[in-house]
Amino acid sequence: MRIVIKTFEEAHQLILELQICTIFESSKTELPSLWEHLDLPEKQEGEKGWGQKVSAVWDWKNRLPAEFPDEIFYGKIKGGLAALMTLDYLRDVHFKSSYKCVDALHPLSTHIFKKIRAEPWETTSLRKEMIQECGCSKSQFDTALKNLQISLNIARSNDLEIERDTWLTFQELYPEIWNLHVLED
């Protein structure tokens, strides 16, 4: 039976019940999506902006982990899909199957990770810095950043005051999960 939601509070309960879902529907996965459960109108012809449904999903993907940081995680999963999941699912299932040491990633990902480990970076500033410093393309940067998320080396800041995607190390944001699974050097 499909659960139908309309409010932020119902979205919170949905994530707790599903344990993991993507933000938008995708043929790349069999996971459920927040999008398919949301009963809000899509953008109407002549309407400005994104429409209620897209606006809600886009807002909630950041608000849910910000307002419930001890319950909900936002990140990228295999295939580069944005997903929400419970911290229990992240700790007990997802981390074990998704974590890769940063040293096993492309050198550009490693370089970006070193920058983020030194201090939090907002995506646009970091992209400009990396393009100038490394001579990479926007696409190469975006792929490297996405791979750092998929491999659980970085995560988006949950601070509600921060409007743009700002990156910190996963270890810094989720030390309990990190310490449970990754042996310290």
Secondary structure, DSSP 4 states (H G I P E B T S, - for coil): ----B-SHHHHHHHHHHHSEEESS--TT--S-BHHHHB-SPPPPTT--SS-HHHHHHHHHHHHHHHH-TTTEEEEEETTTEEEEEEHHHIIIIIHHHH---GGGS-HHHHHHHHHHHHS-EEHHHHHHHHHHHH---HHHHHHHHHHHHHTTSEEE---TT--S-EEEEHHHH-HHHHHHHS---
